[in-house]
Amino acid sequence: MNSKMLKKISLLSYLFPYVFLSMYTDFAFGSMWMYLFMLIAFIALSLFLTKNNQQELIVKGNIISFCSSALLIFASGLIENQWYFKPFSAIGLLLFVTIIMIFFQIFCFKLYSKKRVYR
């Protein structure tokens, strides 16, 4: 598969609002399982990008995911329920989780890169 197609597929997979769905599931159903799904999805995406030498898309993709989640937070009315995500607001938690996910993905990238060098 060519690199332009891989970039498009990767960026499209980041359009999915992982953080919003996790926050909404937590708010609506009191379940935190979607946070685990989000973590697994982001790690799988970062390993896919690393395997295909597209590491620069990790940060770009997270910005896209942040924007899509922020738009849905404002559109869904989750912003009015700021009290639920203490000590953060809804946007504050979105920013915090996005930054944590970037660190996880970069860690996985570095870990996977070390394994590839020694093999």
NORNORLIN-V184662 format. One record per helix or strand. SS is the DSSP state (A for helix, B for strand). FROM is the first residue (numbers start at 1). TO is the last residue. Records with the same first field share a line. If there is no record, write none. Layout:
SS = FROM-TO, FROM-TO
This chain:
A = 3-14, 18-29, 33-51, 57-76, 78-85, 90-118
